[in-house]
Amino acid sequence: MNDIDLHHYKEVLLQRKKDILDMQQSSKDSTRPVDLDQSSVGRLSRMDAMQSQAMALENNRRREIELTRIDAAFDRIEEGEYGYCAACDEEINQRRLSVDPANPFCVGCASKM
């Protein structure tokens, strides 16, 4: 990988990380506990709120996984291993990295998993 490519991927990864952190910050209210007081909220409204909360928690879980993947990509960049498959050490196709710059595996190894 040449320096221009690494710089581009660093920028893309930084922007993705910033976007995810912004989404996490803006979704904090949707993960707070649901009020179970029947006098203030009806049963269906509570069920809807609980479903929304569960979806928000799952979205947060997925964002955390993506942040972990992005941090691992930054580690690979620092170690000089970015762009090479974590399983077979073959170079990862640039088109694959363009779709998901945090991807640690080539197509062949990813399809085996």
N, C-alpha and C positions, 0 to 999 in steps of 0.2 A: 504494500500500500504506500502510495506516495503522500507527502505532507499535505497537499491540497485536499486529497480525499479525507484524510484524518481531520483536518480542520473543519471540513463540511460536516462530517458525521458528528464531531464534537458539538457544533452549533445546533444541529438537529436534535441531538440527545439533550442538550441543555434546554432547548425550547420545550421539548416534550416533558421534561422534568418540571419546568416552571408551570406548564399548563396543568399537569396533574396536581401539583401542590396548590395551585389556585382553585381547582375543582374541589379538592379536599377541604380547603378553607371555607368555600361557599356552601358546602353541603353539611357542615357541622350541625346545623339546626335539625336537619332531617333524620339524624341518628340519635337524637335525644330520646329518653324514655317516653313512652306513651302514657298519658294520664288515664287511669282506669276508673275514674269517678263517673258513675252512670248519671249522676244528676247534672253534670255539665256537658257530657258528650253521649250521644246515643250509641247503641251496640254496633250498628253498621258503620258508623263514623269511626269508632274505635278499631274495628276490624280493618277498615281502610287505612287508618293511621298505622296500625301494626304491620300491614302489608307494605306500606310505603317505607316504613322504618327498616323492615327486613331487606327490601331492595336496596336502600341506601347503604346498609351495612355490607351487603354483598359487593356493591360498587366500590366501597372503600377498600374491601379486601382485595379486589382485583387491581385497584390503583396501587396498593402496597406491593403487590407482586410485580407490577410494571416498574415501580421505583427501584425495586431490588434488581430487576433485570438491567435497568439503565445504569445503576451504580456498578454492576458487574461489568458492563460494557466499558465504562470509564476505567475500571481496573485493568481490563484487557488492553485498552489504549496505552495506559501508563507502562504496562509490562511489555509492550511491543507485540502483543498477541492478537490485537484486534483485526478482524477480517479473516481469521483462520479458524477453522472448525475446532471446537473444544473436544470433539471426540476423535477425529482422524487427522487433524492438523492440515488438511487441505484448505486452499483458499476458498472463501465463501464468495459466490457470485455477487458482483456489485449490484445487480438488479434486486437480488434478495435483500441486501443491506439497505437499499433505497426504500423498500417496502417496510422493513422493520430493522432499524439500525442497531437494536439491542439484541438481535438474534445471534446466538452463539454457535449455531450448527449449520452445516451445509445441507442442501436438499436431501442428499442420500442418507445422511445420518439421522436427520429429522424424520424421514419417512420410516426408518427402522424402529423409532422409539414409540 
